[in-house]
Every structure is written in C-alpha cells, then in structure tokens.
C-alpha cells in the first residue's frame, strides 16, 4: 500500500493501528496511538505502562 499519510510509515501500519490495536486498547482500558511514533521510557518490564524514572 502506498503511503498517503505522513503520520504512518505505510498505510498498512495505519490500518492495523486504527482497526486492530485501537479497538483492543479501548476494550482493555489502555492508551491508544494516533500515529506510528511513540515515546520511549524505562519501565520495570515489557508489559508495564509505568515510567520508573
């Protein structure tokens, strides 16, 4: 798929974030992404959402 949105590397990534990750995150009460970027932070383990710094 061609990229026509500068917030995502590919339109496939946009589709997965909007149609798979976001609905699952909302059901689970997790945060949602609006682009392909993110913010790095140290946490206690790979499933933690708490910043330890």
mmCIF file of the N, C-alpha and C atoms, coordinates in Angstrom:
data_MODEL
# 
_entry.id   MODEL 
# 
loop_
_atom_site.group_PDB 
_atom_site.id 
_atom_site.type_symbol 
_atom_site.label_atom_id 
_atom_site.label_alt_id 
_atom_site.label_comp_id 
_atom_site.label_asym_id 
_atom_site.label_entity_id 
_atom_site.label_seq_id 
_atom_site.pdbx_PDB_ins_code 
_atom_site.Cartn_x 
_atom_site.Cartn_y 
_atom_site.Cartn_z 
_atom_site.occupancy 
_atom_site.B_iso_or_equiv 
_atom_site.pdbx_formal_charge 
_atom_site.auth_seq_id 
_atom_site.auth_comp_id 
_atom_site.auth_asym_id 
_atom_site.auth_atom_id 
_atom_site.pdbx_PDB_model_num 
ATOM 1   N N  . UNK A 1 1  ? 0.830   -1.180 0.000  1.00 0.00 ? 1  UNK A N  1 
ATOM 2   C CA . UNK A 1 1  ? 0.000   0.000  0.000  1.00 0.00 ? 1  UNK A CA 1 
ATOM 3   C C  . UNK A 1 1  ? 0.880   1.251  0.000  1.00 0.00 ? 1  UNK A C  1 
ATOM 4   N N  . UNK A 1 2  ? 0.487   2.202  -0.767 1.00 0.00 ? 2  UNK A N  1 
ATOM 5   C CA . UNK A 1 2  ? 1.242   3.444  -0.812 1.00 0.00 ? 2  UNK A CA 1 
ATOM 6   C C  . UNK A 1 2  ? 0.944   4.295  0.406  1.00 0.00 ? 2  UNK A C  1 
ATOM 7   N N  . UNK A 1 3  ? 1.955   5.039  0.831  1.00 0.00 ? 3  UNK A N  1 
ATOM 8   C CA . UNK A 1 3  ? 1.794   5.901  1.988  1.00 0.00 ? 3  UNK A CA 1 
ATOM 9   C C  . UNK A 1 3  ? 1.225   7.244  1.551  1.00 0.00 ? 3  UNK A C  1 
ATOM 10  N N  . UNK A 1 4  ? 0.023   7.578  2.020  1.00 0.00 ? 4  UNK A N  1 
ATOM 11  C CA . UNK A 1 4  ? -0.573  8.876  1.724  1.00 0.00 ? 4  UNK A CA 1 
ATOM 12  C C  . UNK A 1 4  ? -0.854  9.634  3.012  1.00 0.00 ? 4  UNK A C  1 
ATOM 13  N N  . UNK A 1 5  ? -0.245  9.217  4.108  1.00 0.00 ? 5  UNK A N  1 
ATOM 14  C CA . UNK A 1 5  ? -0.445  9.856  5.407  1.00 0.00 ? 5  UNK A CA 1 
ATOM 15  C C  . UNK A 1 5  ? 0.914   9.965  6.087  1.00 0.00 ? 5  UNK A C  1 
ATOM 16  N N  . UNK A 1 6  ? 1.375   11.185 6.396  1.00 0.00 ? 6  UNK A N  1 
ATOM 17  C CA . UNK A 1 6  ? 2.726   11.355 6.936  1.00 0.00 ? 6  UNK A CA 1 
ATOM 18  C C  . UNK A 1 6  ? 2.864   10.944 8.392  1.00 0.00 ? 6  UNK A C  1 
ATOM 19  N N  . UNK A 1 7  ? 1.788   10.532 9.062  1.00 0.00 ? 7  UNK A N  1 
ATOM 20  C CA . UNK A 1 7  ? 1.885   10.070 10.450 1.00 0.00 ? 7  UNK A CA 1 
ATOM 21  C C  . UNK A 1 7  ? 2.237   8.590  10.542 1.00 0.00 ? 7  UNK A C  1 
ATOM 22  N N  . UNK A 1 8  ? 2.223   7.886  9.420  1.00 0.00 ? 8  UNK A N  1 
ATOM 23  C CA . UNK A 1 8  ? 2.493   6.447  9.393  1.00 0.00 ? 8  UNK A CA 1 
ATOM 24  C C  . UNK A 1 8  ? 3.518   6.142  8.311  1.00 0.00 ? 8  UNK A C  1 
ATOM 25  N N  . UNK A 1 9  ? 4.335   5.100  8.526  1.00 0.00 ? 9  UNK A N  1 
ATOM 26  C CA . UNK A 1 9  ? 5.310   4.701  7.511  1.00 0.00 ? 9  UNK A CA 1 
ATOM 27  C C  . UNK A 1 9  ? 4.619   4.084  6.304  1.00 0.00 ? 9  UNK A C  1 
ATOM 28  N N  . UNK A 1 10 ? 3.580   3.293  6.533  1.00 0.00 ? 10 UNK A N  1 
ATOM 29  C CA . UNK A 1 10 ? 2.812   2.693  5.439  1.00 0.00 ? 10 UNK A CA 1 
ATOM 30  C C  . UNK A 1 10 ? 1.336   2.758  5.789  1.00 0.00 ? 10 UNK A C  1 
ATOM 31  N N  . UNK A 1 11 ? 0.501   2.632  4.794  1.00 0.00 ? 11 UNK A N  1 
ATOM 32  C CA . UNK A 1 11 ? -0.943  2.620  5.043  1.00 0.00 ? 11 UNK A CA 1 
ATOM 33  C C  . UNK A 1 11 ? -1.350  1.323  5.752  1.00 0.00 ? 11 UNK A C  1 
ATOM 34  N N  . UNK A 1 12 ? -0.542  0.263  5.600  1.00 0.00 ? 12 UNK A N  1 
ATOM 35  C CA . UNK A 1 12 ? -0.806  -0.978 6.325  1.00 0.00 ? 12 UNK A CA 1 
ATOM 36  C C  . UNK A 1 12 ? -0.672  -0.783 7.825  1.00 0.00 ? 12 UNK A C  1 
ATOM 37  N N  . UNK A 1 13 ? 0.366   -0.027 8.230  1.00 0.00 ? 13 UNK A N  1 
ATOM 38  C CA . UNK A 1 13 ? 0.538   0.276  9.658  1.00 0.00 ? 13 UNK A CA 1 
ATOM 39  C C  . UNK A 1 13 ? -0.632  1.095  10.179 1.00 0.00 ? 13 UNK A C  1 
ATOM 40  N N  . UNK A 1 14 ? -1.079  2.067  9.398  1.00 0.00 ? 14 UNK A N  1 
ATOM 41  C CA . UNK A 1 14 ? -2.230  2.883  9.799  1.00 0.00 ? 14 UNK A CA 1 
ATOM 42  C C  . UNK A 1 14 ? -3.463  1.999  9.992  1.00 0.00 ? 14 UNK A C  1 
ATOM 43  N N  . UNK A 1 15 ? -3.690  1.091  9.055  1.00 0.00 ? 15 UNK A N  1 
ATOM 44  C CA . UNK A 1 15 ? -4.868  0.215  9.133  1.00 0.00 ? 15 UNK A CA 1 
ATOM 45  C C  . UNK A 1 15 ? -4.824  -0.644 10.402 1.00 0.00 ? 15 UNK A C  1 
ATOM 46  N N  . UNK A 1 16 ? -3.662  -1.236 10.702 1.00 0.00 ? 16 UNK A N  1 
ATOM 47  C CA . UNK A 1 16 ? -3.538  -2.088 11.892 1.00 0.00 ? 16 UNK A CA 1 
ATOM 48  C C  . UNK A 1 16 ? -3.775  -1.278 13.161 1.00 0.00 ? 16 UNK A C  1 
ATOM 49  N N  . UNK A 1 17 ? -3.173  -0.088 13.240 1.00 0.00 ? 17 UNK A N  1 
ATOM 50  C CA . UNK A 1 17 ? -3.339  0.743  14.439 1.00 0.00 ? 17 UNK A CA 1 
ATOM 51  C C  . UNK A 1 17 ? -4.803  1.139  14.613 1.00 0.00 ? 17 UNK A C  1 
ATOM 52  N N  . UNK A 1 18 ? -5.454  1.569  13.525 1.00 0.00 ? 18 UNK A N  1 
ATOM 53  C CA . UNK A 1 18 ? -6.838  2.038  13.629 1.00 0.00 ? 18 UNK A CA 1 
ATOM 54  C C  . UNK A 1 18 ? -7.855  0.920  13.792 1.00 0.00 ? 18 UNK A C  1 
ATOM 55  N N  . UNK A 1 19 ? -7.626  -0.241 13.181 1.00 0.00 ? 19 UNK A N  1 
ATOM 56  C CA . UNK A 1 19 ? -8.645  -1.284 13.137 1.00 0.00 ? 19 UNK A CA 1 
ATOM 57  C C  . UNK A 1 19 ? -8.393  -2.489 14.033 1.00 0.00 ? 19 UNK A C  1 
ATOM 58  N N  . UNK A 1 20 ? -7.173  -2.616 14.556 1.00 0.00 ? 20 UNK A N  1 
ATOM 59  C CA . UNK A 1 20 ? -6.859  -3.746 15.436 1.00 0.00 ? 20 UNK A CA 1 
ATOM 60  C C  . UNK A 1 20 ? -6.408  -3.242 16.801 1.00 0.00 ? 20 UNK A C  1 
ATOM 61  N N  . UNK A 1 21 ? -5.321  -2.455 16.827 1.00 0.00 ? 21 UNK A N  1 
ATOM 62  C CA . UNK A 1 21 ? -4.759  -2.010 18.105 1.00 0.00 ? 21 UNK A CA 1 
ATOM 63  C C  . UNK A 1 21 ? -5.698  -1.089 18.884 1.00 0.00 ? 21 UNK A C  1 
ATOM 64  N N  . UNK A 1 22 ? -6.268  -0.090 18.220 1.00 0.00 ? 22 UNK A N  1 
ATOM 65  C CA . UNK A 1 22 ? -7.100  0.889  18.924 1.00 0.00 ? 22 UNK A CA 1 
ATOM 66  C C  . UNK A 1 22 ? -8.355  0.260  19.534 1.00 0.00 ? 22 UNK A C  1 
ATOM 67  N N  . UNK A 1 23 ? -9.131  -0.533 18.793 1.00 0.00 ? 23 UNK A N  1 
ATOM 68  C CA . UNK A 1 23 ? -10.298 -1.162 19.434 1.00 0.00 ? 23 UNK A CA 1 
ATOM 69  C C  . UNK A 1 23 ? -9.906  -2.066 20.612 1.00 0.00 ? 23 UNK A C  1 
ATOM 70  N N  . UNK A 1 24 ? -8.826  -2.828 20.463 1.00 0.00 ? 24 UNK A N  1 
ATOM 71  C CA . UNK A 1 24 ? -8.382  -3.703 21.557 1.00 0.00 ? 24 UNK A CA 1 
ATOM 72  C C  . UNK A 1 24 ? -7.952  -2.876 22.766 1.00 0.00 ? 24 UNK A C  1 
ATOM 73  N N  . UNK A 1 25 ? -7.197  -1.804 22.530 1.00 0.00 ? 25 UNK A N  1 
ATOM 74  C CA . UNK A 1 25 ? -6.737  -0.951 23.633 1.00 0.00 ? 25 UNK A CA 1 
ATOM 75  C C  . UNK A 1 25 ? -7.913  -0.320 24.368 1.00 0.00 ? 25 UNK A C  1 
ATOM 76  N N  . UNK A 1 26 ? -8.919  0.122  23.638 1.00 0.00 ? 26 UNK A N  1 
ATOM 77  C CA . UNK A 1 26 ? -10.092 0.730  24.289 1.00 0.00 ? 26 UNK A CA 1 
ATOM 78  C C  . UNK A 1 26 ? -10.835 -0.287 25.150 1.00 0.00 ? 26 UNK A C  1 
ATOM 79  N N  . UNK A 1 27 ? -10.990 -1.497 24.663 1.00 0.00 ? 27 UNK A N  1 
ATOM 80  C CA . UNK A 1 27 ? -11.652 -2.555 25.443 1.00 0.00 ? 27 UNK A CA 1 
ATOM 81  C C  . UNK A 1 27 ? -10.872 -2.845 26.719 1.00 0.00 ? 27 UNK A C  1 
ATOM 82  N N  . UNK A 1 28 ? -9.541  -2.839 26.627 1.00 0.00 ? 28 UNK A N  1 
ATOM 83  C CA . UNK A 1 28 ? -8.682  -3.165 27.762 1.00 0.00 ? 28 UNK A CA 1 
ATOM 84  C C  . UNK A 1 28 ? -8.353  -1.962 28.645 1.00 0.00 ? 28 UNK A C  1 
ATOM 85  N N  . UNK A 1 29 ? -8.852  -0.780 28.278 1.00 0.00 ? 29 UNK A N  1 
ATOM 86  C CA . UNK A 1 29 ? -8.588  0.414  29.070 1.00 0.00 ? 29 UNK A CA 1 
ATOM 87  C C  . UNK A 1 29 ? -7.166  0.931  28.943 1.00 0.00 ? 29 UNK A C  1 
ATOM 88  N N  . UNK A 1 30 ? -6.521  0.625  27.831 1.00 0.00 ? 30 UNK A N  1 
ATOM 89  C CA . UNK A 1 30 ? -5.141  1.059  27.576 1.00 0.00 ? 30 UNK A CA 1 
ATOM 90  C C  . UNK A 1 30 ? -5.146  2.327  26.729 1.00 0.00 ? 30 UNK A C  1 
ATOM 91  N N  . UNK A 1 31 ? -3.991  2.969  26.636 1.00 0.00 ? 31 UNK A N  1 
ATOM 92  C CA . UNK A 1 31 ? -3.841  4.135  25.778 1.00 0.00 ? 31 UNK A CA 1 
ATOM 93  C C  . UNK A 1 31 ? -3.871  3.738  24.316 1.00 0.00 ? 31 UNK A C  1 
ATOM 94  N N  . UNK A 1 32 ? -4.199  4.678  23.455 1.00 0.00 ? 32 UNK A N  1 
ATOM 95  C CA . UNK A 1 32 ? -4.242  4.417  22.017 1.00 0.00 ? 32 UNK A CA 1 
ATOM 96  C C  . UNK A 1 32 ? -3.230  5.286  21.286 1.00 0.00 ? 32 UNK A C  1 
ATOM 97  N N  . UNK A 1 33 ? -2.747  4.774  20.152 1.00 0.00 ? 33 UNK A N  1 
ATOM 98  C CA . UNK A 1 33 ? -1.808  5.527  19.317 1.00 0.00 ? 33 UNK A CA 1 
ATOM 99  C C  . UNK A 1 33 ? -2.576  6.218  18.198 1.00 0.00 ? 33 UNK A C  1 
ATOM 100 N N  . UNK A 1 34 ? -2.116  7.418  17.829 1.00 0.00 ? 34 UNK A N  1 
ATOM 101 C CA . UNK A 1 34 ? -2.719  8.130  16.706 1.00 0.00 ? 34 UNK A CA 1 
ATOM 102 C C  . UNK A 1 34 ? -1.746  8.258  15.547 1.00 0.00 ? 34 UNK A C  1 
ATOM 103 N N  . UNK A 1 35 ? -0.589  7.618  15.673 1.00 0.00 ? 35 UNK A N  1 
ATOM 104 C CA . UNK A 1 35 ? 0.399   7.606  14.599 1.00 0.00 ? 35 UNK A CA 1 
ATOM 105 C C  . UNK A 1 35 ? 1.352   6.444  14.851 1.00 0.00 ? 35 UNK A C  1 
ATOM 106 N N  . UNK A 1 36 ? 2.391   6.336  14.038 1.00 0.00 ? 36 UNK A N  1 
ATOM 107 C CA . UNK A 1 36 ? 3.322   5.222  14.169 1.00 0.00 ? 36 UNK A CA 1 
ATOM 108 C C  . UNK A 1 36 ? 4.470   5.530  15.121 1.00 0.00 ? 36 UNK A C  1 
ATOM 109 N N  . UNK A 1 37 ? 4.540   6.760  15.606 1.00 0.00 ? 37 UNK A N  1 
ATOM 110 C CA . UNK A 1 37 ? 5.592   7.147  16.533 1.00 0.00 ? 37 UNK A CA 1 
ATOM 111 C C  . UNK A 1 37 ? 5.244   6.691  17.949 1.00 0.00 ? 37 UNK A C  1 
ATOM 112 N N  . UNK A 1 38 ? 6.146   6.917  18.842 1.00 0.00 ? 38 UNK A N  1 
ATOM 113 C CA . UNK A 1 38 ? 5.911   6.581  20.241 1.00 0.00 ? 38 UNK A CA 1 
ATOM 114 C C  . UNK A 1 38 ? 6.870   7.355  21.113 1.00 0.00 ? 38 UNK A C  1 
ATOM 115 N N  . UNK A 1 39 ? 6.775   7.144  22.396 1.00 0.00 ? 39 UNK A N  1 
ATOM 116 C CA . UNK A 1 39 ? 7.653   7.790  23.349 1.00 0.00 ? 39 UNK A CA 1 
ATOM 117 C C  . UNK A 1 39 ? 8.347   6.695  24.144 1.00 0.00 ? 39 UNK A C  1 
ATOM 118 N N  . UNK A 1 40 ? 9.666   6.688  24.131 1.00 0.00 ? 40 UNK A N  1 
ATOM 119 C CA . UNK A 1 40 ? 10.421  5.688  24.891 1.00 0.00 ? 40 UNK A CA 1 
ATOM 120 C C  . UNK A 1 40 ? 10.490  6.081  26.359 1.00 0.00 ? 40 UNK A C  1 
ATOM 121 N N  . UNK A 1 41 ? 10.392  5.100  27.222 1.00 0.00 ? 41 UNK A N  1 
ATOM 122 C CA . UNK A 1 41 ? 10.581  5.325  28.651 1.00 0.00 ? 41 UNK A CA 1 
ATOM 123 C C  . UNK A 1 41 ? 10.994  4.024  29.311 1.00 0.00 ? 41 UNK A C  1 
ATOM 124 N N  . UNK A 1 42 ? 11.693  4.132  30.431 1.00 0.00 ? 42 UNK A N  1 
ATOM 125 C CA . UNK A 1 42 ? 12.113  2.942  31.166 1.00 0.00 ? 42 UNK A CA 1 
ATOM 126 C C  . UNK A 1 42 ? 10.956  2.459  32.030 1.00 0.00 ? 42 UNK A C  1 
ATOM 127 N N  . UNK A 1 43 ? 10.762  1.145  32.025 1.00 0.00 ? 43 UNK A N  1 
ATOM 128 C CA . UNK A 1 43 ? 9.723   0.531  32.850 1.00 0.00 ? 43 UNK A CA 1 
ATOM 129 C C  . UNK A 1 43 ? 10.282  -0.725 33.502 1.00 0.00 ? 43 UNK A C  1 
ATOM 130 N N  . UNK A 1 44 ? 9.523   -1.279 34.459 1.00 0.00 ? 44 UNK A N  1 
ATOM 131 C CA . UNK A 1 44 ? 10.032  -2.460 35.160 1.00 0.00 ? 44 UNK A CA 1 
ATOM 132 C C  . UNK A 1 44 ? 10.040  -3.722 34.307 1.00 0.00 ? 44 UNK A C  1 
ATOM 133 N N  . UNK A 1 45 ? 9.144   -3.804 33.303 1.00 0.00 ? 45 UNK A N  1 
ATOM 134 C CA . UNK A 1 45 ? 9.128   -4.966 32.420 1.00 0.00 ? 45 UNK A CA 1 
ATOM 135 C C  . UNK A 1 45 ? 8.418   -4.614 31.111 1.00 0.00 ? 45 UNK A C  1 
ATOM 136 N N  . UNK A 1 46 ? 8.354   -5.546 30.212 1.00 0.00 ? 46 UNK A N  1 
ATOM 137 C CA . UNK A 1 46 ? 7.821   -5.272 28.871 1.00 0.00 ? 46 UNK A CA 1 
ATOM 138 C C  . UNK A 1 46 ? 6.314   -5.027 28.821 1.00 0.00 ? 46 UNK A C  1 
ATOM 139 N N  . UNK A 1 47 ? 5.585   -5.373 29.861 1.00 0.00 ? 47 UNK A N  1 
ATOM 140 C CA . UNK A 1 47 ? 4.142   -5.137 29.867 1.00 0.00 ? 47 UNK A CA 1 
ATOM 141 C C  . UNK A 1 47 ? 3.711   -3.990 30.756 1.00 0.00 ? 47 UNK A C  1 
ATOM 142 N N  . UNK A 1 48 ? 4.648   -3.399 31.478 1.00 0.00 ? 48 UNK A N  1 
ATOM 143 C CA . UNK A 1 48 ? 4.345   -2.291 32.374 1.00 0.00 ? 48 UNK A CA 1 
ATOM 144 C C  . UNK A 1 48 ? 4.130   -1.003 31.589 1.00 0.00 ? 48 UNK A C  1 
ATOM 145 N N  . UNK A 1 49 ? 3.187   -0.156 32.045 1.00 0.00 ? 49 UNK A N  1 
ATOM 146 C CA . UNK A 1 49 ? 2.995   1.158  31.443 1.00 0.00 ? 49 UNK A CA 1 
ATOM 147 C C  . UNK A 1 49 ? 3.426   2.266  32.397 1.00 0.00 ? 49 UNK A C  1 
ATOM 148 N N  . UNK A 1 50 ? 4.086   1.878  33.494 1.00 0.00 ? 50 UNK A N  1 
ATOM 149 C CA . UNK A 1 50 ? 4.560   2.849  34.473 1.00 0.00 ? 50 UNK A CA 1 
ATOM 150 C C  . UNK A 1 50 ? 6.010   3.233  34.201 1.00 0.00 ? 50 UNK A C  1 
ATOM 151 N N  . UNK A 1 51 ? 6.267   4.529  34.149 1.00 0.00 ? 51 UNK A N  1 
ATOM 152 C CA . UNK A 1 51 ? 7.619   5.043  33.975 1.00 0.00 ? 51 UNK A CA 1 
ATOM 153 C C  . UNK A 1 51 ? 8.356   4.920  35.298 1.00 0.00 ? 51 UNK A C  1 
ATOM 154 N N  . UNK A 1 52 ? 9.581   4.342  35.302 1.00 0.00 ? 52 UNK A N  1 
ATOM 155 C CA . UNK A 1 52 ? 10.306  4.164  36.566 1.00 0.00 ? 52 UNK A CA 1 
ATOM 156 C C  . UNK A 1 52 ? 11.342  5.241  36.800 1.00 0.00 ? 52 UNK A C  1 
ATOM 157 N N  . UNK A 1 53 ? 11.455  6.238  35.950 1.00 0.00 ? 53 UNK A N  1 
ATOM 158 C CA . UNK A 1 53 ? 12.423  7.320  36.174 1.00 0.00 ? 53 UNK A CA 1 
ATOM 159 C C  . UNK A 1 53 ? 11.763  8.513  36.802 1.00 0.00 ? 53 UNK A C  1 
# 
